[in-house]
Amino acid sequence: MHLSECSRQGQPACLSIILFFHIDYFLKGAKAIVRSVEAVTSVAA
């Protein structure tokens, strides 16, 4: 679903879909950061 369609319809369902993808993206980024930190700490230890 595209953002332009969402803004035209103005439905909460669209916003929840967008929000879900943002959360999913954020969680993937957080996992990647945690992995890189663990790698650095294991090398430093």
Helices and strands as residue ranges (DSSP letters): H 3-9, H 12-44
